[in-house]
Amino acid sequence: MKNNTHFKALLITSLGVLMISLESLFIKLTTIEAVSFAFYIGIFMFLSINIILFTTKKKSTINLYKEGLVPILICGGLLGLSNIFFISAIKTTTVANTVMIIASTPLFSALYSYFINKEKIRKNIIISSFFIFLGLFVIFSSQLGTGDFLGNIYALICTNLFALAFVILSKYKQVNRFTITSFAGLTTAVVSFFFVNSFILDYHTLVILLIAGTFISPIARVLIGIGTKQLPASEVGLLMIIETVMAPVWVWFVLKEVPENSTFVGGAIILFTLLVNSIYILKNK
């Protein structure tokens, strides 16, 4: 029975990660500014998630928000801000750069766990950190003074916000993931609203936003949230590599976007480090 539950968690998380890898392509397919995309995607996420909640949970929906109010506000807020920086990164630099940098999330999660939860940093994390920083240095160093460098900074901020939210959320496993995703969407929309220059959309952009905002983004996040409740961090780290690999592939296949050579080198260092570290942890367990 335990193995069956574990397999379901693996399957649910993998599907969520595969779906979320499509987000980058949807962002690249639009020509509107990053904050406009974030504003609409946040609204659609908030509405679609609450429609699901009120349809399935009905009267208990309000209680779900009340019971987990503090973690919902904190984690939802952090995730909502990370959404804005993620979209800004995709609009400013290549998809490969963005997802390779975000692949370093486990490193920052370990650091935040040390400072917040007083968890001891293991030797394998220290060794992995060196190689991940090396990979990040390779990606950043060749793009100083370019638009890509600014996009890399956005991706790094997104990574830290996501890692911080992930660490805090690990202490609140009982909180409904739908409510957190909902508030994340609301945060994304409200913050973006103050920076949008134009709210006008063409039909093509509206269709993309509807698909991404009401289907891809919310469902992917909820699936990952549900699946990861049953999985150790090492397995989650391995599964997240799916997004790192697939996101650039979707964009290359559709839009023929080719990243810099430094991204391949730095990204290879990061991915190989994460792979070896995850296998090491699984083997020890």
VOPAGU-2260 file (C-alpha; in pm, 1 decimal, decimal comma):
REM VOPAGU-2260
SITE   aa  ch    i         X         Y         Z
SITE  MET   A    0       0,0       0,0       0,0
SITE  LYS   A    1     289,1     233,2      89,3
SITE  ASN   A    2     461,7     163,2    -242,5
SITE  ASN   A    3     137,8     234,8    -428,0
SITE  THR   A    4     101,4     572,3    -250,2
SITE  HIS   A    5     463,3     655,9    -326,6
SITE  PHE   A    6     419,1     568,9    -694,9
SITE  LYS   A    7     107,3     787,2    -717,8
SITE  ALA   A    8     298,1    1075,6    -557,9
SITE  LEU   A    9     578,8    1032,3    -810,9
SITE  LEU   A   10     330,2    1026,1   -1097,9
SITE  ILE   A   11     134,7    1331,2    -976,0
SITE  THR   A   12     450,5    1535,0    -915,9
SITE  SER   A   13     602,3    1435,8   -1251,2
SITE  LEU   A   14     285,7    1541,3   -1434,8
SITE  GLY   A   15     284,4    1873,3   -1249,0
SITE  VAL   A   16     649,5    1941,2   -1331,4
SITE  LEU   A   17     596,8    1849,2   -1697,8
SITE  MET   A   18     299,2    2086,4   -1716,9
SITE  ILE   A   19     489,2    2368,9   -1549,0
SITE  SER   A   20     770,1    2330,9   -1804,3
SITE  LEU   A   21     521,9    2460,0   -2066,0
SITE  GLU   A   22     482,5    2794,0   -1885,5
SITE  SER   A   23     802,0    2935,9   -2035,7
SITE  LEU   A   24     677,6    2868,0   -2387,5
SITE  PHE   A   25     342,7    3040,1   -2320,0
SITE  ILE   A   26     523,7    3346,6   -2183,1
SITE  LYS   A   27     751,8    3361,8   -2487,2
SITE  LEU   A   28     456,1    3330,1   -2727,0
SITE  THR   A   29     315,1    3665,9   -2612,5
SITE  THR   A   30     445,7    4013,8   -2693,5
SITE  ILE   A   31     296,6    4200,3   -2396,4
SITE  GLU   A   32     521,8    4326,8   -2115,1
SITE  ALA   A   33     607,1    4094,6   -1827,3
SITE  VAL   A   34     394,8    4274,6   -1566,3
SITE  SER   A   35      89,1    4266,8   -1796,2
SITE  PHE   A   36     130,5    3892,9   -1842,1
SITE  ALA   A   37     175,2    3852,1   -1465,9
SITE  PHE   A   38    -135,3    4060,4   -1391,3
SITE  TYR   A   39    -366,9    3854,8   -1610,5
SITE  ILE   A   40    -212,5    3518,2   -1523,9
SITE  GLY   A   41    -253,3    3602,4   -1154,2
SITE  ILE   A   42    -621,7    3690,3   -1196,2
SITE  PHE   A   43    -695,3    3374,6   -1395,2
SITE  MET   A   44    -509,9    3158,7   -1141,0
SITE  PHE   A   45    -699,3    3314,9    -850,6
SITE  LEU   A   46   -1040,3    3274,4   -1017,7
SITE  SER   A   47    -987,2    2920,7   -1150,3
SITE  ILE   A   48    -854,4    2787,0    -819,1
SITE  ASN   A   49   -1141,1    2936,4    -617,7
SITE  ILE   A   50   -1397,8    2802,6    -864,7
SITE  ILE   A   51   -1251,0    2456,3    -803,5
SITE  LEU   A   52   -1250,0    2510,9    -426,4
SITE  PHE   A   53   -1607,8    2638,2    -403,0
SITE  THR   A   54   -1726,1    2357,4    -635,9
SITE  THR   A   55   -1558,1    2076,2    -440,9
SITE  LYS   A   56   -1536,9    2207,1     -82,8
SITE  LYS   A   57   -1840,0    2440,3     -92,6
SITE  LYS   A   58   -1907,6    2593,6     251,5
SITE  SER   A   59   -1580,7    2467,7     401,3
SITE  THR   A   60   -1374,8    2681,0     158,0
SITE  ILE   A   61   -1379,5    2985,1     387,8
SITE  ASN   A   62   -1265,2    2766,8     678,8
SITE  LEU   A   63    -971,3    2640,0     472,2
SITE  TYR   A   64    -850,7    2996,8     436,0
SITE  LYS   A   65    -910,7    3076,1     804,7
SITE  GLU   A   66    -734,8    2762,5     934,4
SITE  GLY   A   67    -417,5    2821,3     735,9
SITE  LEU   A   68    -428,3    3201,8     719,7
SITE  VAL   A   69     -70,5    3276,4     832,3
SITE  PRO   A   70     115,2    3028,5     604,5
SITE  ILE   A   71    -123,3    3115,2     319,9
SITE  LEU   A   72     -38,3    3484,5     350,7
SITE  ILE   A   73     336,5    3426,9     388,4
SITE  CYS   A   74     392,3    3143,7     138,7
SITE  GLY   A   75     129,2    3265,8    -107,0
SITE  GLY   A   76     283,4    3612,2     -95,8
SITE  LEU   A   77     636,4    3480,6    -157,2
SITE  LEU   A   78     519,3    3254,2    -440,1
SITE  GLY   A   79     317,1    3536,8    -593,9
SITE  LEU   A   80     625,9    3760,5    -604,6
SITE  SER   A   81     837,8    3475,2    -741,4
SITE  ASN   A   82     584,8    3440,0   -1027,0
SITE  ILE   A   83     645,4    3803,4   -1127,6
SITE  PHE   A   84    1022,9    3764,3   -1127,5
SITE  PHE   A   85     997,0    3434,5   -1315,8
SITE  ILE   A   86     789,0    3592,6   -1592,8
SITE  SER   A   87    1023,1    3894,7   -1601,0
SITE  ALA   A   88    1322,8    3660,8   -1632,2
SITE  ILE   A   89    1167,4    3467,5   -1921,6
SITE  LYS   A   90    1087,4    3795,2   -2099,8
SITE  THR   A   91    1437,4    3935,6   -2044,0
SITE  THR   A   92    1671,8    3641,6   -2095,3
SITE  THR   A   93    1658,1    3294,7   -2252,1
SITE  VAL   A   94    1442,3    3019,0   -2108,1
SITE  ALA   A   95    1750,7    2800,0   -2064,5
SITE  ASN   A   96    1920,8    3065,4   -1850,2
SITE  THR   A   97    1612,3    3104,9   -1632,7
SITE  VAL   A   98    1545,5    2736,5   -1564,9
SITE  MET   A   99    1913,7    2654,2   -1511,7
SITE  ILE   A  100    1935,4    2921,9   -1243,9
SITE  ILE   A  101    1607,3    2809,0   -1087,7
SITE  ALA   A  102    1749,9    2455,9   -1078,2
SITE  SER   A  103    1972,8    2581,0    -794,1
SITE  THR   A  104    1665,0    2609,4    -568,1
SITE  PRO   A  105    1766,5    2303,8    -353,7
SITE  LEU   A  106    2087,1    2484,9    -258,1
SITE  PHE   A  107    1904,3    2795,2    -135,7
SITE  SER   A  108    1641,5    2575,8      33,2
SITE  ALA   A  109    1919,7    2410,1     234,3
SITE  LEU   A  110    2060,2    2748,8     334,8
SITE  TYR   A  111    1719,2    2882,5     440,8
SITE  SER   A  112    1648,2    2558,8     631,6
SITE  TYR   A  113    1970,8    2615,0     821,6
SITE  PHE   A  114    1882,5    2972,9     919,3
SITE  ILE   A  115    1508,5    2925,5     979,0
SITE  ASN   A  116    1467,9    2565,8    1096,8
SITE  LYS   A  117    1822,7    2526,2    1236,3
SITE  GLU   A  118    1871,7    2218,5    1018,7
SITE  LYS   A  119    2233,2    2110,1     996,2
SITE  ILE   A  120    2386,3    2149,8     648,2
SITE  ARG   A  121    2517,4    1810,2     542,6
SITE  LYS   A  122    2856,1    1756,8     381,2
SITE  ASN   A  123    2702,1    1661,8      45,9
SITE  ILE   A  124    2514,1    1995,4      38,1
SITE  ILE   A  125    2837,1    2187,6      99,9
SITE  ILE   A  126    3010,1    2003,3    -185,5
SITE  SER   A  127    2707,4    2045,6    -413,9
SITE  SER   A  128    2691,1    2415,8    -329,2
SITE  PHE   A  129    3042,5    2470,1    -458,1
SITE  PHE   A  130    2963,2    2318,0    -797,7
SITE  ILE   A  131    2622,6    2488,5    -825,1
SITE  PHE   A  132    2782,9    2827,4    -754,7
SITE  LEU   A  133    3046,2    2739,7   -1014,2
SITE  GLY   A  134    2769,7    2670,0   -1269,1
SITE  LEU   A  135    2592,7    2994,9   -1181,9
SITE  PHE   A  136    2921,3    3186,5   -1214,7
SITE  VAL   A  137    2974,8    3045,1   -1565,4
SITE  ILE   A  138    2622,8    3149,0   -1672,6
SITE  PHE   A  139    2646,5    3499,3   -1520,7
SITE  SER   A  140    3006,2    3585,6   -1609,3
SITE  SER   A  141    2962,8    3577,5   -1987,9
SITE  GLN   A  142    2655,3    3803,2   -1980,2
SITE  LEU   A  143    2768,9    4101,5   -1771,7
SITE  GLY   A  144    2628,1    4429,4   -1899,6
SITE  THR   A  145    2369,3    4264,8   -2127,1
SITE  GLY   A  146    1991,8    4225,7   -2106,5
SITE  ASP   A  147    2048,1    3859,3   -2031,7
SITE  PHE   A  148    2235,4    3951,9   -1713,0
SITE  LEU   A  149    1933,4    4147,1   -1581,5
SITE  GLY   A  150    1712,4    3850,5   -1666,4
SITE  ASN   A  151    1951,6    3625,2   -1475,4
SITE  ILE   A  152    1915,5    3850,4   -1170,1
SITE  TYR   A  153    1535,7    3821,7   -1196,8
SITE  ALA   A  154    1569,6    3442,2   -1210,8
SITE  LEU   A  155    1797,7    3442,7    -905,7
SITE  ILE   A  156    1547,7    3651,0    -705,4
SITE  CYS   A  157    1267,4    3417,4    -817,2
SITE  THR   A  158    1474,5    3118,3    -702,1
SITE  ASN   A  159    1534,1    3264,5    -355,7
SITE  LEU   A  160    1167,7    3357,4    -305,2
SITE  PHE   A  161    1056,3    3011,5    -416,2
SITE  ALA   A  162    1313,4    2838,3    -192,7
SITE  LEU   A  163    1210,0    3047,3     108,6
SITE  ALA   A  164     842,2    2968,2      48,9
SITE  PHE   A  165     923,4    2597,8       9,3
SITE  VAL   A  166    1112,1    2587,9     342,9
SITE  ILE   A  167     835,4    2768,6     533,0
SITE  LEU   A  168     568,7    2554,8     368,0
SITE  SER   A  169     747,6    2235,6     477,2
SITE  LYS   A  170     642,0    2319,8     833,9
SITE  TYR   A  171     274,9    2347,9     733,1
SITE  LYS   A  172     200,8    2023,9     549,4
SITE  GLN   A  173    -163,8    2032,2     660,4
SITE  VAL   A  174    -240,8    2361,8     483,9
SITE  ASN   A  175    -452,0    2322,5     169,5
SITE  ARG   A  176    -231,8    2373,9    -138,1
SITE  PHE   A  177    -518,3    2516,0    -342,4
SITE  THR   A  178    -553,2    2809,9    -103,0
SITE  ILE   A  179    -181,6    2889,7    -122,1
SITE  THR   A  180    -184,8    2877,7    -502,2
SITE  SER   A  181    -495,0    3096,7    -502,2
SITE  PHE   A  182    -336,8    3364,0    -282,8
SITE  ALA   A  183     -16,2    3344,4    -488,3
SITE  GLY   A  184    -221,4    3431,1    -796,2
SITE  LEU   A  185    -389,1    3719,7    -614,1
SITE  THR   A  186     -51,7    3854,1    -498,1
SITE  THR   A  187      87,2    3832,3    -851,5
SITE  ALA   A  188    -210,6    4025,6    -989,7
SITE  VAL   A  189    -222,7    4296,0    -720,2
SITE  VAL   A  190     151,6    4372,6    -723,9
SITE  SER   A  191     169,7    4368,7   -1104,7
SITE  PHE   A  192    -130,7    4601,0   -1134,6
SITE  PHE   A  193      71,3    4900,2   -1015,3
SITE  PHE   A  194     334,6    4856,2   -1288,4
SITE  VAL   A  195     118,2    4778,4   -1593,8
SITE  ASN   A  196     129,7    5042,7   -1869,8
SITE  SER   A  197    -147,9    4894,5   -2082,5
SITE  PHE   A  198    -426,1    4646,2   -2009,4
SITE  ILE   A  199    -526,5    4602,3   -2375,3
SITE  LEU   A  200    -500,3    4246,2   -2512,6
SITE  ASP   A  201    -531,1    4103,4   -2861,0
SITE  TYR   A  202    -723,9    3779,8   -2921,4
SITE  HIS   A  203    -407,3    3569,1   -2963,9
SITE  THR   A  204    -265,8    3683,9   -2628,8
SITE  LEU   A  205    -599,5    3640,3   -2450,6
SITE  VAL   A  206    -625,4    3275,6   -2561,4
SITE  ILE   A  207    -270,6    3203,2   -2442,5
SITE  LEU   A  208    -337,3    3370,7   -2107,4
SITE  LEU   A  209    -662,4    3179,2   -2059,0
SITE  ILE   A  210    -495,9    2843,3   -2127,3
SITE  ALA   A  211    -193,8    2920,3   -1911,6
SITE  GLY   A  212    -379,7    3098,0   -1631,0
SITE  THR   A  213    -685,5    2877,3   -1589,2
SITE  PHE   A  214    -532,8    2541,0   -1672,7
SITE  ILE   A  215    -153,6    2501,4   -1697,2
SITE  SER   A  216     -22,5    2721,7   -1411,6
SITE  PRO   A  217    -274,5    2649,5   -1131,6
SITE  ILE   A  218    -315,3    2278,0   -1196,8
SITE  ALA   A  219      61,3    2223,3   -1231,8
SITE  ARG   A  220     128,4    2395,9    -898,7
SITE  VAL   A  221    -147,2    2208,8    -718,6
SITE  LEU   A  222     -25,1    1872,8    -855,0
SITE  ILE   A  223     329,2    1948,9    -739,4
SITE  GLY   A  224     197,8    2063,9    -400,4
SITE  ILE   A  225      -6,9    1744,3    -355,4
SITE  GLY   A  226     263,8    1510,0    -481,4
SITE  THR   A  227     551,3    1655,1    -282,5
SITE  LYS   A  228     365,0    1606,4      47,0
SITE  GLN   A  229     443,2    1233,8      12,7
SITE  LEU   A  230     796,2    1255,3    -129,3
SITE  PRO   A  231    1139,3    1321,7      26,1
SITE  ALA   A  232    1321,6    1636,0     -87,6
SITE  SER   A  233    1583,5    1430,4    -276,1
SITE  GLU   A  234    1319,6    1276,7    -503,8
SITE  VAL   A  235    1150,6    1613,4    -556,6
SITE  GLY   A  236    1488,5    1754,2    -660,9
SITE  LEU   A  237    1528,8    1478,8    -918,0
SITE  LEU   A  238    1180,2    1532,5   -1058,7
SITE  MET   A  239    1229,3    1909,9   -1088,3
SITE  ILE   A  240    1509,2    1837,2   -1335,6
SITE  ILE   A  241    1229,2    1749,0   -1580,1
SITE  GLU   A  242    1136,0    2118,3   -1601,0
SITE  THR   A  243    1498,7    2226,8   -1634,5
SITE  VAL   A  244    1544,4    1997,3   -1933,0
SITE  MET   A  245    1204,0    2026,3   -2099,4
SITE  ALA   A  246    1136,7    2403,8   -2077,9
SITE  PRO   A  247    1424,8    2497,8   -2316,4
SITE  VAL   A  248    1328,7    2204,5   -2541,8
SITE  TRP   A  249     968,2    2330,8   -2587,1
SITE  VAL   A  250    1092,2    2682,5   -2667,6
SITE  TRP   A  251    1364,6    2557,7   -2901,4
SITE  PHE   A  252    1117,3    2329,8   -3081,6
SITE  VAL   A  253     854,3    2604,2   -3133,7
SITE  LEU   A  254    1053,8    2929,6   -3141,5
SITE  LYS   A  255    1406,2    2803,9   -3224,7
SITE  GLU   A  256    1556,0    2992,3   -2926,7
SITE  VAL   A  257    1917,9    2880,7   -2881,1
SITE  PRO   A  258    2096,3    2973,4   -2554,4
SITE  GLU   A  259    2456,4    3091,2   -2516,5
SITE  ASN   A  260    2736,9    2833,5   -2495,6
SITE  SER   A  261    2802,9    2944,3   -2137,5
SITE  THR   A  262    2447,4    2839,7   -2047,0
SITE  PHE   A  263    2512,8    2487,6   -2174,8
SITE  VAL   A  264    2837,3    2463,5   -1975,4
SITE  GLY   A  265    2703,6    2620,2   -1653,3
SITE  GLY   A  266    2372,7    2437,7   -1683,1
SITE  ALA   A  267    2546,3    2104,0   -1734,3
SITE  ILE   A  268    2748,4    2160,2   -1414,9
SITE  ILE   A  269    2431,1    2245,1   -1216,3
SITE  LEU   A  270    2224,5    1957,8   -1355,0
SITE  PHE   A  271    2499,4    1699,0   -1306,8
SITE  THR   A  272    2556,9    1820,2    -949,4
SITE  LEU   A  273    2184,3    1797,1    -865,3
SITE  LEU   A  274    2160,4    1452,7   -1023,3
SITE  VAL   A  275    2460,1    1312,5    -833,8
SITE  ASN   A  276    2346,0    1469,6    -505,4
SITE  SER   A  277    1991,6    1332,6    -536,2
SITE  ILE   A  278    2117,1     983,4    -620,1
SITE  TYR   A  279    2358,7    1002,2    -326,6
SITE  ILE   A  280    2077,7    1090,6     -82,7
SITE  LEU   A  281    1846,5     820,1    -219,9
SITE  LYS   A  282    2124,2     560,7    -196,2
SITE  ASN   A  283    2196,6     648,9     166,1
SITE  LYS   A  284    1828,9     621,8     254,6
